[in-house]
Amino acid sequence: MTACLFGTYDRRHSANRLLRLTLARAGWDVVECHEPLWEETPSKGRRYFGAASLARLGVRWAAAVGRLGRRWPRMASPPPLVVVGFGGQLDVLMARRLCRPRIGLVFAPLVSLTETLVEDRCVFPAGGLRARAVAVLDRATLRAADVVLADTAAHADYLADLGAPRARLGVWHLGAEPEFQPARPANPVAGRVLFYGRHLPLHGIDTIVAAAARLGARAEFVVIGGGPERARAEALAREARARIAWRDEVPLDALPDELARAAVVLGVFGAGRKAAMVVPNKVYQAAAAGRPLVTRDGPALREVLRPEEHCLACPPGDPDALAAAIGRLLDDPGLAERLGAAARAHVATRFAPARQAERLGAVLAERLALAPTALPAFAADA
């Protein structure tokens, strides 16, 4: 039975890669009807969401819609399952009308536009006309699909408040990509504290900089990645005399080696609602790699990892607590390695590829009464 990944979604994003891999492991024959658009600009700052930029994107999206509209009828037979992934808010509205006949339309947004553009990045002022328009678009997209996949139960509650019909919501935790399983042999550099990401408000980079300043020569911070907050973060670090080595983004397949050399790995520390209800890729990746992890506490984290057993957790936006947690791991390498080993064993069991495929298959079977005819042998052995 065929599942079609449809639209202008970001093909390279970890959430979409994992979704495709897991559908295949669950026995689906996965095809794509895809036009690239959003992944062409990895770092999306305020200018990207300005009026002129959005107008240009609208023209390009309309052209992509035309190409997708011509490609869909040429498919050998209409796929019964249509899946729209991260970055596909507009695509799911198009798929609802275009992709027929079908049995089910699944939307896996990862994040809503409201939480990203209004609540987290504050690109559009809350209560303003653009924020209200974004909320209307979110409600329409969440109601267009037969199934909406949320990455945590906490996030599913938020999407329900935003307008997703509760009966159509399903929870599927993402897990870690194949690049991080199995883990590289650990070779930690003494005192090295690693953070990587795109310097978004969700990440709480100000908290990381302030913690680095408090730890001083006790720790060697390495921060990898670009993004809208990086220049300001570097200026803040200079002012605070924080000991941080700033590096540009590295390819995904280079991250396991970076993790292996880290004595401590950092998750996210933003104080916003979004940070409390998502589990970012870097948290799964550090756990799968078996590295000592410190991240912010919250309901989403506790769905996936248990603080003090698999990681250390601290309150959001609290550099004193973050510095104390990092210092605790640096001062007690035995504790650090025990937490890392426990996290790796936990992820390898709970988020094993076969179990991930089973969970996703169960959601689709329950919501859509859809299942492939046979589960491939490699999925059962993964």
Secondary structure, DSSP 4 states (H G I P E B T S, - for coil): -EEEEEES--TTSHHHHHHHHHHHHTT-EEEEEE---GGG-SS--GGGGSHHHHHHHHHHHHHHHHHHHHHGGGSSS--SEEEE-TT-HHHHHHHHHHS-S-SEEEE--SS-HIIIIIIIS-SS-TTSHHHHHHHHHHHHHHHHSSEEEESSHHHHHHHHHHT--GGGEEE------GGGSSPPPP-PPTTEEEEES---GGG-HHHHHHHHHHHGGG-EEEEE---TTHHHHHHHHHHHT--EEEE----GGGHHHHHHT-SEEE-----SHHHHH---HHHHHHHHTT--EEEE--HHHHHH--BTTTBEEE-TT-HHHHHHHHHHHHH-HHHHHHHHHHHHHHHHHHT-HHHHHHHHHHHHHHHH----S---HHHHH-
